[in-house]
């Protein structure tokens, strides 16, 4: 990431040739993230599949590079499954998750993809497809939700995904009925939280569910704990603490405003008292990615009073995970051009859908790439998009850049491969999507190609 930021002429050429903005993925960085997760597995003596959550980025380059590693892929749509198969993933390395239309179930069954069932109705429909087309048995996971604890009560948020854990007996009845069509591979959960206590309860519940499967004579071998491992966007925790403290003082009126129209990101002042909760993704996370997985596996089970990783090992189950953001850490950036500078307003040649930081609650300062030396500058600016919409704000907060930008300068939003490039992208007012390119090192120099033209085979890999 630091290396390509130093390639000012290359970044400028990309915008000149392809227009602003340009989304740049760095596929060669993804293998290191896979290896870091595998090192955590090794530390706990566990085996299992690391599935990349495809929805985090629709890049072909990243997917093809991942296909060249040991990773699998988690697909949540028919298009994603077709993309994964075309990128080089064999069916045994693919898991289909989320609610699934009939077409997705048909292709998954036809190719032999592992199906992580979201409902009993989905299992019933899948069994019907297998029977109607006389297909081999399909491996299935049972996604559970709504776990409860036998010890200290832990609040668990409701989820619209998965089968309530209390309905497991009925689901197992269904699997036994269709034993010639469905092969139970294991159970799964996926929680939209970073809270370790809630995930520990869910993991315990899945282990109990696997015990119930075995009591029925079934032979599942895997436990899938989904994603949610996260990434840390700031290296220095003091920066995050200083900014959130300043925001609180600004909301209370104790310092000049730091946000557009006094936006509080969930905080508000009532009678001189700060109320509400900060509704932002933590810019600095001391434990994220593989380190978060390590912390979860080291967490002591509330019921069994032993580390969760040890319980999985004792049962000799595979541990499967579905990281998205964490596998794309440091794997991409978005480059745009400065169009206009007016007092504290800086208009950019991109819009909020091209780099959806505000929508995802992530606060990151862009890197200013400019020509010529300029004096230091301490004024804050708001970054505006190129749409004729009041809501098209790239940042609702003031951004403090090292010096005053000028039209023609470049702003680079770093570490944006996970969810910020195209998860929210939509065409509006005939503004084009950001073109996506893959930048890679080859023979000691940076090269690039259009994202869809990238394959992890380069001239430098050819035999002499």
C-alpha positions in Angstrom: 0.0 0.0 0.0 2.7 2.5 0.9 4.7 1.5 -2.2 1.9 2.3 -4.6 1.1 5.5 -2.9 4.6 6.6 -3.9 3.8 6.0 -7.5 2.3 9.4 -8.1 2.7 9.3 -11.9 1.1 5.9 -12.1 -1.9 7.1 -10.1 -2.3 10.2 -12.2 -2.0 8.1 -15.4 -4.8 5.8 -14.2 -7.2 8.8 -13.8 -6.1 10.4 -17.0 -6.8 7.2 -19.0 -9.8 5.8 -17.1 -11.4 8.9 -15.6 -12.0 9.7 -11.9 -12.5 7.8 -9.7 -10.5 4.6 -10.1 -10.7 1.6 -7.7 -7.4 -0.2 -7.4 -7.1 -3.7 -5.9 -3.9 -5.2 -4.9 -4.5 -9.0 -5.3 -0.9 -10.0 -4.4 -1.6 -8.8 -0.8 -4.4 -11.2 -0.2 -2.3 -14.4 0.2 -0.6 -13.0 3.3 -4.0 -12.5 5.0 -4.9 -16.1 4.2 -1.6 -17.2 5.7 -2.1 -15.1 8.9 -5.5 -16.8 9.5 -4.0 -20.2 8.9 -1.2 -19.4 11.4 -3.9 -18.9 14.0 -5.4 -22.3 13.2 -2.0 -23.9 13.6 -1.5 -22.2 17.0 -4.7 -23.9 18.2 -4.0 -27.2 16.4 -7.2 -26.8 14.4 -8.1 -27.6 10.8 -10.9 -26.3 8.6 -11.7 -24.1 5.6 -11.1 -20.3 5.3 -13.9 -19.1 3.1 -13.6 -15.6 1.6 -16.9 -13.8 1.8 -17.4 -12.8 -1.8 -19.9 -10.0 -1.0 -17.1 -7.9 0.4 -15.8 -7.1 -3.1 -16.9 -8.3 -6.6 -13.4 -8.0 -8.0 -12.3 -10.8 -10.4 -8.7 -10.2 -9.7 -9.0 -10.7 -6.0 -11.1 -13.8 -6.5 -8.7 -15.4 -9.0 -5.7 -14.7 -6.7 -7.6 -16.3 -3.8 -8.3 -19.3 -6.0 -4.5 -19.7 -6.3 -4.3 -20.0 -2.5 -5.8 -22.6 -0.1 -8.8 -20.4 0.6 -12.4 -21.3 -0.3 -15.2 -18.8 -1.1 -18.5 -18.1 0.5 -21.1 -17.1 -2.2 -24.5 -15.6 -1.5 -26.1 -15.3 -4.9 -26.3 -17.1 -8.2 -23.9 -14.6 -9.8 -21.3 -15.0 -7.1 -21.4 -18.8 -7.5 -21.0 -18.5 -11.3 -18.1 -16.0 -10.7 -16.4 -18.3 -8.2 -16.6 -21.3 -10.5 -15.3 -19.3 -13.4 -12.4 -17.9 -11.3 -11.0 -21.4 -10.7 -12.6 -22.6 -7.5 -13.6 -26.2 -7.5 -17.0 -27.0 -5.9 -15.4 -28.6 -2.9 -14.0 -25.1 -2.0 -17.3 -23.2 -2.3 -20.0 -22.7 0.3 -23.4 -21.2 -0.5 -24.8 -19.1 2.3 -27.7 -16.7 2.9 -31.3 -17.0 1.6 -31.1 -18.9 -1.8 -33.4 -18.7 -4.8 -34.3 -22.0 -6.6 -31.8 -21.3 -9.3 -28.9 -21.0 -6.9 -29.9 -24.3 -5.1 -30.1 -26.0 -8.5 -26.6 -24.9 -9.6 -25.2 -25.7 -6.1 -26.7 -29.2 -6.2 -25.6 -29.8 -9.8 -22.0 -28.9 -9.1 -21.7 -30.3 -5.6 -21.2 -27.1 -3.7 -21.7 -27.2 0.1 -25.0 -25.5 1.0 -25.3 -23.6 4.3 -29.1 -23.9 4.7 -30.9 -20.8 6.1 -34.2 -22.4 6.7 -36.0 -25.7 6.9 -38.0 -24.8 3.8 -34.7 -24.4 1.9 -33.6 -27.9 2.9 -36.9 -29.3 1.8 -36.6 -27.5 -1.6 -33.0 -28.6 -2.0 -34.0 -32.2 -1.3 -36.7 -31.9 -4.0 -34.2 -30.7 -6.6 -31.8 -33.5 -5.8 -34.6 -36.1 -6.2 -36.2 -34.6 -9.3 -32.8 -34.5 -11.2 -31.5 -37.7 -9.6 -28.3 -35.9 -8.3 -25.8 -37.3 -5.8 -26.3 -36.3 -2.2 -25.6 -32.7 -1.4 -23.5 -31.7 1.6 -25.5 -29.3 3.8 -24.8 -27.1 6.9 -27.5 -26.0 9.2 -27.3 -22.3 10.1 -28.7 -21.7 13.6 -29.6 -18.6 15.4 -31.3 -17.5 18.7 -28.9 -19.2 21.1 -29.5 -19.1 24.8 -27.1 -19.6 27.7 -27.5 -21.9 30.7 -25.4 -19.6 32.9 -25.2 -15.8 33.1 -27.7 -14.4 30.6 -26.2 -12.8 27.6 -28.4 -10.6 25.4 -28.4 -11.9 21.9 -29.8 -9.7 19.1 -32.5 -11.2 16.9 -31.4 -12.2 13.4 -33.6 -12.6 10.3 -31.2 -15.3 9.1 -30.9 -18.9 10.3 -33.1 -21.5 12.0 -33.9 -20.9 15.7 -31.8 -23.3 17.7 -34.9 -24.6 19.5 -36.2 -26.0 16.2 -33.2 -28.2 15.6 -35.1 -31.5 16.4 -37.6 -30.8 13.5 -34.7 -30.0 11.2 -32.9 -33.3 12.1 -36.2 -35.1 11.4 -36.2 -33.5 7.9 -32.5 -34.6 7.3 -33.3 -38.2 8.4 -36.3 -38.2 6.1 -34.1 -37.2 3.2 -30.9 -39.1 4.2 -30.5 -40.3 0.6 -30.5 -36.8 -0.7 -28.9 -34.6 1.9 -25.6 -35.2 3.8 -25.3 -33.3 7.1 -21.8 -31.7 7.1 -22.2 -29.6 10.3 -23.8 -26.6 11.8 -23.1 -22.9 11.6 -23.9 -19.4 12.9 -23.2 -15.9 11.7 -23.7 -13.0 14.1 -23.6 -9.3 13.3 -21.6 -8.4 16.3 -18.1 -8.1 17.6 -19.1 -9.1 21.1 -17.1 -12.1 22.2 -19.5 -13.2 25.0 -22.4 -13.5 22.4 -20.2 -15.4 20.0 -19.0 -17.8 22.7 -22.7 -18.6 23.5 -23.4 -19.3 19.8 -20.3 -21.5 19.5 -21.3 -23.5 22.6 -24.8 -23.8 21.1 -23.4 -25.2 17.9 -21.3 -27.7 19.8 -24.4 -28.9 21.6 -26.2 -29.1 18.3 -23.5 -31.3 16.8 -23.8 -33.5 19.9 -27.5 -33.9 19.1 -26.7 -34.7 15.5 -24.4 -37.5 16.6 -27.0 -38.8 19.1 -29.2 -39.3 16.1 -26.6 -41.3 14.3 -25.6 -38.5 12.0 -21.9 -37.9 11.4 -21.2 -34.1 10.9 -17.6 -33.0 10.9 -17.7 -29.2 10.7 -18.6 -26.0 12.7 -18.8 -22.8 10.7 -18.6 -19.6 12.8 -19.1 -17.1 9.9 -17.2 -13.8 9.8 -17.0 -10.6 11.7 -13.3 -10.6 12.5 -12.9 -7.0 11.3 -10.0 -4.8 10.5 -8.3 -1.9 12.2 -8.1 1.3 10.1 -5.9 3.3 12.4 -2.5 2.2 13.7 -2.5 4.7 16.6 -5.3 4.3 19.2 -4.6 7.8 20.4 -5.8 9.3 17.1 -9.2 7.5 17.5 -9.5 8.5 21.2 -8.6 12.1 20.5 -11.1 12.4 17.6 -14.0 10.8 19.5 -13.3 13.0 22.5 -13.2 16.1 20.3 -16.5 15.0 18.7 -18.2 14.7 22.1 -16.9 18.2 23.1 -18.2 19.5 19.8 -21.7 18.0 20.3 -21.8 19.6 23.7 -20.9 23.0 22.2 -17.6 23.2 24.1 -15.6 23.6 20.9 -16.3 24.6 17.2 -18.3 22.1 15.2 -16.4 19.2 13.7 -19.3 17.9 11.5 -21.7 19.0 8.8 -24.7 20.7 10.4 -23.6 19.4 13.8 -24.1 15.7 13.0 -23.3 13.7 16.1 -22.9 10.2 14.8 -25.4 9.0 17.4 -24.4 11.5 20.1 -26.6 14.4 21.2 -26.6 17.0 23.9 -29.6 17.1 26.3 -29.4 19.9 29.0 -25.7 20.0 28.9 -25.3 16.2 29.2 -24.0 13.9 26.5 -26.6 11.3 25.5 -26.8 8.5 22.9 -24.2 6.0 21.6 -21.4 6.5 19.1 -22.7 4.8 16.0 -19.4 4.3 14.2 -17.2 1.4 13.4 -14.2 1.6 15.7 -11.4 3.2 13.7 -8.8 1.5 15.9 -9.4 -2.1 16.9 -6.7 -3.5 19.2 -7.8 -7.0 18.3 -9.0 -7.6 14.7 -8.6 -10.2 11.9 -6.6 -13.3 12.8 -6.0 -11.8 16.3 -9.7 -11.7 16.9 -10.1 -15.3 15.9 -7.3 -16.2 18.3 -9.0 -14.2 21.1 -12.3 -16.0 20.4 -10.7 -19.5 20.4 -9.0 -18.6 23.7 -12.2 -17.4 25.3 -13.3 -19.7 28.1 -16.6 -21.4 27.5 -19.3 -20.1 30.0 -20.7 -23.6 30.4 -17.7 -25.9 30.1 -15.1 -23.6 31.6 -12.5 -24.4 29.0 -11.2 -22.5 26.0 -13.5 -22.8 23.0 -10.6 -23.8 20.8 -9.8 -26.7 23.1 -13.5 -27.9 23.0 -13.5 -27.9 19.2 -10.2 -29.8 19.2 -11.5 -32.3 21.7 -14.4 -33.1 19.4 -12.1 -33.3 16.4 -14.4 -30.9 14.4 -13.2 -28.8 11.5 -13.5 -25.1 12.1 -14.7 -23.1 9.1 -14.8 -19.3 8.9 -16.1 -16.7 6.4 -14.0 -13.5 6.7 -14.6 -10.7 4.2 -13.2 -7.4 5.4 -10.3 -9.1 7.3 -9.2 -11.1 4.2 -9.1 -7.8 2.2 -7.2 -5.8 4.7 -4.6 -3.6 2.9 -5.8 -5.0 -0.5 -7.2 -1.9 -2.2 -7.5 1.9 -2.6 -9.7 4.4 -4.4 -8.2 7.3 -6.2 -10.0 10.5 -7.3 -9.3 14.0 -8.5 -10.0 17.2 -6.7 -12.4 19.3 -8.8 -13.0 22.5 -6.8 -11.9 24.1 -3.5 -14.1 26.7 -1.9 -13.3 27.8 1.7 -13.9 24.7 3.8 -15.6 22.8 0.9 -13.6 20.5 -1.4 -15.5 18.9 -4.3 -14.2 15.6 -5.6 -14.8 13.7 -8.8 -16.5 10.8 -7.1 -19.6 10.3 -5.1 -20.6 8.7 -1.8 -21.6 5.5 -3.5 -18.0 5.1 -4.9 -16.5 5.1 -1.5 -19.2 4.3 1.0 -17.3 5.2 4.2 -20.1 7.2 5.8 -22.7 4.5 5.1 -20.6 1.9 6.9 -19.6 4.2 9.7 -15.9 4.1 9.0 -13.8 7.3 9.5 -10.6 7.5 7.5 -8.6 10.5 6.3 -7.6 10.2 2.7 -4.0 10.7 1.5 -3.4 13.8 -0.5 -1.1 13.3 -3.5 0.0 16.6 -5.0 2.8 18.2 -7.0 5.2 20.8 -5.6 5.9 21.8 -2.0 3.3 23.7 0.0 3.1 25.3 3.4 1.6 23.2 6.2 -2.1 23.9 6.7 -4.3 23.3 9.8 -7.8 24.1 8.5 -10.4 21.4 8.3 -12.5 20.8 5.1 -15.6 18.9 4.2 -15.3 16.5 1.2 -18.2 16.7 -1.2 -19.2 14.4 -4.0 -20.0 15.1 -7.7 -23.7 14.5 -7.5 -26.3 17.4 -7.5 -27.6 16.1 -4.1 -27.3 17.7 -0.7 -26.8 14.3 0.8 -23.7 13.5 -1.4 -21.2 14.0 1.3 -18.0 11.9 1.2 -17.4 12.9 4.8 -19.8 14.5 7.3 -16.9 15.4 9.4 -14.1 17.9 8.8 -11.0 16.3 7.4 -7.6 17.9 8.2 -5.1 17.5 5.4 -1.4 18.3 5.6 -1.8 21.3 3.2 -4.5 23.0 1.2 -5.6 20.9 -1.8 -5.9 22.4 -5.2 -7.9 21.4 -8.3 -6.2 18.6 -10.1 -4.6 17.1 -6.9 -5.4 13.5 -6.1 -7.1 12.1 -3.0 -6.5 8.5 -2.2 -8.8 6.5 0.2 -6.7 3.6 1.4 -7.7 0.1 2.7 -11.0 0.3 0.9 -11.1 -3.2 -0.7 -13.5 -4.6 2.0 -17.0 -3.3 1.4 -16.2 0.3 0.4 -15.6 -0.1 -3.3 -18.8 -1.4 -4.8 -21.0 -2.9 -2.0 -23.2 0.2 -2.2 -22.4 1.3 -5.8 -25.3 2.3 -8.0 -25.6 4.3 -11.1 -27.1 7.8 -10.6 -27.4 10.8 -12.9 -25.4 9.0 -15.6 -22.3 9.2 -13.4 -20.3 6.1 -14.2 -19.1 3.5 -11.7 -15.5 3.8 -10.7 -13.4 1.7 -13.1 -11.6 -1.1 -11.3 -8.0 -2.1 -12.0 -5.6 -4.6 -10.5 -2.1 -3.3 -9.6 0.6 -5.8 -9.1 4.4 -6.1 -8.8 6.1 -7.9 -11.7 9.8 -8.0 -12.2 10.5 -5.3 -9.6 8.1 -2.8 -11.0 4.4 -1.9 -10.7 2.1 -2.9 -13.5 -1.7 -2.7 -13.9 -4.5 -4.1 -15.9 -8.3 -3.9 -15.9 -9.7 -5.9 -13.0 -11.4 -8.5 -15.3 -8.2 -9.1 -17.2 -6.1 -10.1 -14.2 -4.9 -13.6 -13.7 -2.3 -14.7 -11.1 0.1 -15.7 -13.9 2.6 -13.0 -14.9 5.5 -12.9 -17.3 8.0 -13.2 -14.4 6.5 -16.6 -13.5 7.4 -18.1 -16.9 10.1 -20.7 -17.1 13.5 -19.4 -18.5 
